[in-house]
Amino acid sequence: MKAPKSAYSAATKTGKVEKHIMVIWVDNEAGVLARVVGLFSGRGYNIESLAVAEIDKKQKLSRITLVTSGSPEVISQIKKQLEKLVPVHKVADFMRNDPKIIFRDMALLKVISNEKKKKQS
C-alpha cells in the first residue's frame, strides 16, 4: 500500500511546484503561531523553514516568515486560507526564483577559543 502524497507534492496542469517565501503579519498573542502552523499541517502542506519575531510592541504585531512549496494554485489557496484567519493582518508571497527579488543569507557564529588554541592554528 502506497503512502498518500501531500496535497501539493505533484505538479498540476497549470504550473510546476515552486518554492515560495511567505511573510505573514499577525497579532502577537498566544496561540497565533499554532493556528498558522495548524492550517498547514491540517491540509497536508509542508513548511520548509519558519521564523517568527515581534516587530511592533505598541501595536502588538509579529511577523512570521516561512518557506513552502507548491503549484500556483496551491500557493493561492494557502494565501486565501491564511488571510481568513482572524489574527492575520497581511500576507505577502515571494517566489524564490523571481529575478526582481534579492535574497541574502546570514549566519551568526560564536567561536570559543583560548590563547593556546589560537597559537596552534
Backbone as ProteinMPNN parsed JSONL, in Angstrom:
{"seq_chain_A": "MKAPKSAYSAATKTGKVEKHIMVIWVDNEAGVLARVVGLFSGRGYNIESLAVAEIDKKQKLSRITLVTSGSPEVISQIKKQLEKLVPVHKVADFMRNDPKIIFRDMALLKVISNEKKKKQS", "coords_chain_A": {"N_chain_A": [[0.835, -1.176, 0.0], [0.631, 2.146, -0.934], [1.91, 5.154, 0.529], [-0.099, 8.022, 1.206], [0.211, 10.939, -0.811], [1.239, 14.35, -0.229], [-0.879, 17.285, -0.341], [0.199, 18.855, -2.301], [2.319, 17.677, -3.652], [2.791, 16.959, -6.26], [3.162, 18.297, -9.564], [0.773, 20.406, -11.191], [-1.602, 20.769, -13.906], [-1.622, 23.453, -14.458], [0.719, 24.579, -13.531], [4.121, 24.256, -12.338], [5.656, 22.878, -9.365], [6.876, 25.205, -7.101], [9.208, 27.008, -5.023], [8.233, 29.15, -2.403], [8.378, 32.136, -0.494], [6.721, 33.182, 2.27], [5.446, 35.944, 3.961], [3.923, 36.804, 6.885], [1.916, 38.956, 8.642], [0.896, 39.188, 11.919], [-1.257, 39.282, 14.892], [0.41, 39.665, 17.969], [0.017, 37.376, 20.01], [-0.899, 34.733, 22.292], [-1.06, 31.477, 20.889], [-1.354, 32.118, 18.184], [0.714, 31.425, 16.356], [0.449, 28.653, 16.485], [-2.054, 28.356, 15.285], [-1.546, 29.196, 12.654], [0.429, 27.345, 11.83], [-1.06, 25.051, 12.217], [-2.957, 25.33, 10.21], [-1.413, 24.735, 7.966], [-0.479, 22.066, 8.524], [-2.895, 20.697, 8.852], [-3.919, 20.568, 6.317], [-2.106, 19.187, 4.881], [0.093, 20.54, 3.879], [3.515, 21.537, 3.563], [5.959, 23.003, 5.678], [8.963, 24.395, 5.073], [10.82, 26.092, 6.221], [10.869, 28.27, 9.057], [10.369, 31.286, 10.764], [9.878, 33.543, 13.44], [9.126, 36.749, 14.721], [8.726, 39.517, 16.944], [7.542, 42.621, 15.811], [6.426, 45.079, 16.354], [5.91, 46.558, 19.311], [4.012, 48.347, 20.437], [1.695, 48.117, 18.799], [1.402, 45.46, 19.068], [2.303, 43.457, 17.175], [3.501, 40.722, 15.202], [5.84, 39.126, 12.973], [5.692, 36.478, 10.78], [7.787, 34.47, 8.992], [7.928, 32.217, 6.444], [8.893, 29.338, 4.516], [7.638, 27.589, 1.805], [6.479, 25.099, -0.551], [4.827, 24.709, -3.709], [2.309, 24.406, -6.296], [1.135, 27.104, -8.413], [-1.661, 27.236, -7.97], [-1.981, 25.975, -5.465], [-0.409, 27.619, -3.786], [-1.858, 29.99, -4.003], [-4.227, 29.154, -2.786], [-3.284, 28.636, -0.186], [-2.566, 31.255, 0.58], [-5.118, 32.531, 0.541], [-6.435, 31.075, 2.551], [-4.841, 31.688, 4.766], [-5.309, 34.453, 4.955], [-7.914, 34.451, 5.846], [-7.777, 33.789, 8.516], [-8.361, 35.054, 11.759], [-6.357, 36.488, 13.43], [-4.556, 37.363, 11.49], [-3.091, 39.985, 9.693], [-1.916, 40.728, 7.252], [-0.683, 39.19, 4.254], [2.148, 38.345, 2.452], [3.637, 37.201, -0.533], [6.459, 35.741, -1.928], [8.14, 34.611, -4.727], [10.711, 32.257, -4.907], [12.568, 32.168, -7.052], [12.33, 34.601, -8.366], [13.565, 37.122, -10.41], [13.536, 39.817, -9.718], [13.753, 40.052, -7.036], [15.972, 40.144, -4.317], [17.708, 37.85, -2.42], [19.25, 37.174, 0.642], [21.461, 35.412, 2.788], [22.347, 34.962, 6.187], [24.624, 34.244, 8.743], [25.222, 33.662, 12.163], [27.912, 33.209, 14.13], [29.554, 31.726, 16.892], [32.635, 31.597, 18.286], [34.591, 29.815, 20.411], [37.54, 30.084, 22.111], [40.979, 29.814, 23.235], [44.182, 31.2, 24.245], [46.144, 29.236, 23.777], [44.986, 27.512, 21.836], [44.692, 29.36, 19.74], [47.364, 29.865, 19.013], [48.084, 27.42, 17.923], [46.893, 27.286, 15.435]], "CA_chain_A": [[0.0, 0.0, 0.0], [1.418, 3.377, -1.032], [1.556, 6.238, 1.451], [-0.715, 9.133, 0.478], [1.071, 12.095, -1.038], [0.68, 15.587, 0.312], [-1.805, 17.984, -1.235], [0.878, 19.583, -3.372], [3.589, 17.038, -3.966], [2.934, 16.791, -7.713], [2.83, 19.472, -10.375], [-0.557, 20.363, -11.788], [-1.652, 21.173, -15.311], [-1.445, 24.896, -14.596], [2.034, 25.062, -13.134], [5.006, 23.339, -11.623], [5.879, 23.156, -7.954], [7.937, 26.193, -6.903], [9.413, 27.464, -3.651], [7.721, 30.491, -2.107], [8.601, 32.678, 0.84], [5.527, 33.903, 2.675], [5.591, 36.787, 5.142], [2.584, 36.942, 7.441], [1.874, 39.86, 9.794], [-0.16, 38.684, 12.801], [-1.288, 39.785, 16.26], [1.367, 38.997, 18.845], [-0.717, 36.824, 21.144], [-0.746, 33.29, 22.467], [-1.807, 30.578, 20.021], [-1.417, 32.534, 16.773], [1.621, 30.576, 15.582], [-0.162, 27.32, 16.421], [-3.143, 28.398, 14.301], [-0.953, 29.273, 11.314], [1.057, 26.052, 11.554], [-2.158, 24.095, 12.127], [-3.544, 25.466, 8.88], [-0.543, 23.995, 7.046], [-0.452, 20.627, 8.807], [-4.228, 20.141, 8.667], [-4.201, 20.401, 4.888], [-1.034, 18.405, 4.259], [1.125, 21.391, 3.304], [4.781, 21.425, 4.267], [6.716, 24.217, 5.976], [10.38, 24.059, 4.966], [11.568, 26.971, 7.11], [9.947, 29.096, 9.811], [10.969, 32.245, 11.701], [8.875, 34.439, 14.0], [9.71, 37.829, 15.522], [7.864, 40.661, 17.228], [8.01, 43.763, 15.03], [5.889, 46.328, 16.893], [5.402, 46.336, 20.669], [2.818, 49.161, 20.676], [0.553, 47.529, 18.098], [1.435, 44.022, 19.377], [2.37, 42.738, 15.907], [4.639, 39.849, 14.927], [6.0, 38.729, 11.566], [6.033, 35.073, 10.556], [8.369, 34.255, 7.672], [8.041, 30.782, 6.22], [9.169, 28.875, 3.155], [6.841, 26.431, 1.438], [6.499, 24.796, -1.986], [3.535, 24.331, -4.263], [1.928, 24.939, -7.602], [0.472, 28.401, -8.249], [-2.996, 27.025, -7.398], [-1.835, 25.655, -4.049], [0.073, 28.822, -3.102], [-3.005, 30.896, -3.95], [-5.138, 28.615, -1.77], [-2.658, 28.874, 1.123], [-2.721, 32.69, 0.874], [-6.523, 32.806, 0.855], [-6.754, 30.49, 3.849], [-4.151, 32.478, 5.79], [-5.981, 35.745, 5.077], [-9.18, 34.246, 6.556], [-7.54, 33.657, 9.949], [-8.654, 36.316, 12.449], [-5.218, 37.298, 13.868], [-3.683, 37.707, 10.371], [-3.332, 41.317, 9.151], [-1.455, 40.838, 5.868], [0.119, 38.07, 3.762], [2.929, 38.659, 1.25], [4.179, 35.986, -1.139], [7.607, 35.992, -2.797], [8.624, 33.406, -5.378], [12.142, 32.142, -4.634], [13.426, 32.41, -8.225], [11.951, 35.855, -9.015], [14.791, 37.895, -10.612], [13.408, 41.164, -9.166], [13.924, 39.991, -5.585], [17.31, 39.748, -3.882], [17.693, 37.114, -1.174], [20.55, 37.053, 1.294], [21.526, 34.577, 3.973], [23.292, 35.455, 7.169], [24.877, 33.298, 9.824], [25.85, 34.204, 13.351], [28.746, 32.159, 14.683], [30.266, 32.025, 18.125], [33.838, 30.779, 18.352], [35.188, 29.824, 21.748], [38.946, 29.709, 21.97], [41.894, 30.368, 24.232], [45.469, 31.572, 23.641], [46.85, 28.02, 23.33], [44.37, 27.089, 20.592], [44.967, 30.364, 18.735], [48.739, 29.693, 18.556], [48.185, 26.171, 17.166], [46.399, 27.426, 14.073]], "C_chain_A": [[0.889, 1.251, 0.0], [0.937, 4.394, -0.003], [0.926, 7.371, 0.658], [0.258, 10.293, 0.34], [0.427, 13.335, -0.454], [-0.172, 16.264, -0.752], [-1.105, 18.657, -2.402], [2.213, 18.974, -3.752], [3.816, 16.867, -5.463], [2.538, 18.073, -8.431], [1.434, 19.305, -10.96], [-0.475, 20.786, -13.241], [-1.308, 22.645, -15.48], [-0.075, 25.39, -14.17], [2.829, 24.035, -12.362], [5.164, 23.776, -10.173], [7.077, 24.093, -7.815], [8.02, 26.565, -5.44], [8.911, 28.892, -3.502], [8.076, 30.863, -0.681], [7.368, 33.516, 1.169], [5.828, 34.679, 3.947], [4.179, 37.106, 5.612], [2.661, 37.85, 8.662], [0.66, 39.486, 10.629], [-0.149, 39.421, 14.134], [-0.298, 38.983, 17.095], [0.629, 38.544, 20.102], [-0.579, 35.312, 21.157], [-1.623, 32.517, 21.478], [-1.834, 30.938, 18.546], [-0.517, 31.656, 15.905], [1.039, 29.171, 15.431], [-1.293, 27.278, 15.392], [-2.606, 28.425, 12.88], [-0.343, 27.925, 10.929], [-0.013, 24.973, 11.417], [-2.86, 24.137, 10.782], [-2.731, 24.65, 7.869], [-0.639, 22.492, 7.286], [-1.808, 19.983, 8.569], [-4.584, 19.882, 7.218], [-3.094, 19.655, 4.15], [0.026, 19.238, 3.573], [2.375, 21.294, 4.161], [5.399, 22.803, 4.492], [8.184, 23.816, 5.976], [11.245, 24.871, 5.92], [10.577, 27.901, 7.79], [10.715, 29.998, 10.76], [9.873, 33.206, 12.152], [9.575, 35.495, 14.84], [8.666, 38.917, 15.757], [8.423, 41.869, 16.477], [7.495, 45.098, 15.559], [5.249, 46.066, 18.256], [4.107, 47.096, 20.929], [1.574, 48.539, 20.049], [0.44, 46.032, 18.344], [1.358, 43.183, 18.094], [3.623, 41.878, 15.838], [4.657, 39.524, 13.445], [6.416, 37.263, 11.54], [6.57, 34.988, 9.139], [8.524, 32.761, 7.495], [8.288, 30.49, 4.752], [8.335, 27.626, 2.931], [6.947, 26.23, -0.073], [5.103, 24.434, -2.445], [3.326, 24.909, -5.642], [1.281, 26.301, -7.375], [-0.919, 28.285, -7.618], [-2.911, 26.806, -5.892], [-1.377, 26.876, -3.264], [-1.06, 29.833, -2.964], [-3.987, 30.441, -2.874], [-4.587, 28.852, -0.369], [-2.843, 30.339, 1.519], [-4.15, 33.03, 1.284], [-6.901, 32.278, 2.23], [-6.077, 31.246, 4.985], [-4.867, 33.803, 6.028], [-7.313, 35.644, 5.809], [-8.986, 34.12, 8.064], [-7.685, 35.016, 10.622], [-7.4, 37.095, 12.849], [-4.291, 37.746, 12.736], [-4.079, 39.073, 9.81], [-2.997, 41.401, 7.666], [-0.621, 39.612, 5.519], [0.83, 38.529, 2.494], [3.586, 37.372, 0.774], [5.297, 36.364, -2.102], [8.068, 34.673, -3.392], [10.15, 33.38, -5.283], [13.005, 32.482, -5.842], [13.027, 33.667, -9.003], [13.204, 36.724, -9.179], [14.738, 39.316, -10.03], [13.689, 41.213, -7.663], [15.326, 39.479, -5.259], [17.182, 39.057, -2.524], [19.109, 37.007, -0.644], [20.421, 36.13, 2.49], [22.568, 35.152, 4.915], [23.425, 34.395, 8.26], [25.574, 34.023, 10.967], [26.606, 33.06, 14.019], [29.401, 32.633, 15.973], [31.435, 31.046, 18.209], [34.43, 30.925, 19.752], [36.604, 29.296, 21.625], [39.741, 30.254, 23.152], [43.229, 30.626, 23.536], [46.213, 30.357, 23.085], [46.298, 27.543, 21.982], [44.635, 28.067, 19.449], [46.361, 30.196, 18.162], [48.914, 28.451, 17.711], [47.746, 26.351, 15.711], [47.18, 28.387, 13.231]], "O_chain_A": [[1.784, 1.389, 0.834], [-0.252, 4.491, 0.3], [1.368, 7.659, -0.454], [1.029, 10.589, 1.253], [-0.78, 13.368, -0.214], [-0.178, 15.859, -1.915], [-1.749, 18.997, -3.394], [3.138, 19.691, -4.135], [4.952, 16.649, -5.884], [1.69, 18.831, -7.961], [0.978, 18.186, -11.194], [0.598, 21.121, -13.742], [-0.77, 23.049, -16.511], [0.257, 26.545, -14.436], [2.286, 23.078, -11.81], [4.842, 24.908, -9.812], [8.156, 23.818, -8.339], [7.041, 26.457, -4.702], [9.137, 29.736, -4.369], [8.077, 30.022, 0.218], [7.019, 34.442, 0.436], [6.395, 34.138, 4.896], [3.35, 37.608, 4.852], [3.386, 37.555, 9.612], [-0.465, 39.464, 10.13], [0.822, 40.096, 14.475], [-0.185, 37.766, 16.943], [0.619, 39.237, 21.119], [-0.192, 34.696, 20.163], [-2.783, 32.865, 21.262], [-2.292, 30.139, 17.73], [-0.933, 31.197, 14.841], [1.132, 28.573, 14.36], [-1.467, 26.273, 14.703], [-3.144, 27.756, 11.998], [-0.576, 27.426, 9.828], [0.118, 24.075, 10.586], [-3.305, 23.108, 10.272], [-3.297, 23.96, 7.022], [-0.857, 21.727, 6.346], [-1.873, 18.835, 8.128], [-5.456, 19.064, 6.925], [-3.145, 19.511, 2.929], [0.791, 18.712, 2.765], [2.295, 21.001, 5.354], [5.366, 23.66, 3.61], [8.604, 22.99, 6.787], [12.285, 24.395, 6.377], [9.568, 28.283, 7.197], [11.606, 29.541, 11.476], [9.042, 33.633, 11.35], [10.505, 35.186, 15.585], [7.836, 39.201, 14.893], [9.629, 42.115, 16.5], [8.065, 46.144, 15.248], [4.193, 45.439, 18.352], [3.198, 46.566, 21.567], [0.527, 48.447, 20.69], [-0.508, 45.397, 17.882], [0.486, 42.328, 17.941], [4.676, 42.256, 16.351], [3.645, 39.628, 12.753], [7.376, 36.865, 12.2], [5.894, 35.386, 8.19], [9.178, 32.103, 8.305], [7.944, 31.277, 3.87], [8.325, 26.716, 3.76], [7.451, 27.099, -0.785], [4.296, 23.918, -1.673], [4.066, 25.782, -6.093], [0.913, 26.62, -6.245], [-1.311, 29.139, -6.822], [-3.685, 27.389, -5.132], [-1.903, 27.145, -2.184], [-1.203, 30.464, -1.917], [-4.52, 31.267, -2.132], [-5.332, 29.225, 0.537], [-3.227, 30.637, 2.649], [-4.363, 33.739, 2.268], [-7.602, 32.948, 2.988], [-6.668, 31.427, 6.049], [-5.017, 34.231, 7.173], [-7.798, 36.642, 6.342], [-9.935, 34.325, 8.821], [-7.187, 36.019, 10.111], [-7.374, 38.304, 12.621], [-3.318, 38.452, 13.001], [-5.245, 39.304, 9.49], [-3.703, 42.061, 6.904], [0.067, 39.058, 6.377], [0.196, 39.04, 1.571], [4.035, 36.556, 1.579], [5.11, 37.203, -2.984], [8.355, 33.724, -2.662], [10.804, 34.388, -5.555], [14.089, 33.041, -5.67], [13.355, 33.784, -10.184], [13.852, 37.039, -8.18], [15.779, 39.951, -9.866], [13.845, 42.291, -7.089], [15.8, 38.508, -5.849], [16.61, 39.618, -1.589], [20.051, 36.775, -1.401], [19.371, 36.082, 3.131], [23.55, 35.755, 4.481], [22.453, 33.742, 8.638], [26.416, 34.894, 10.745], [26.008, 32.063, 14.424], [29.753, 33.804, 16.113], [31.248, 29.829, 18.202], [34.728, 32.03, 20.204], [36.835, 28.205, 21.105], [39.241, 31.043, 23.953], [43.385, 30.301, 22.359], [46.843, 30.447, 22.032], [47.07, 27.207, 21.084], [44.787, 27.643, 18.303], [46.551, 30.36, 16.956], [49.801, 28.413, 16.859], [48.206, 25.612, 14.841], [46.856, 28.587, 12.061]]}, "name": "protein", "num_of_chains": 1, "seq": "MKAPKSAYSAATKTGKVEKHIMVIWVDNEAGVLARVVGLFSGRGYNIESLAVAEIDKKQKLSRITLVTSGSPEVISQIKKQLEKLVPVHKVADFMRNDPKIIFRDMALLKVISNEKKKKQS"}
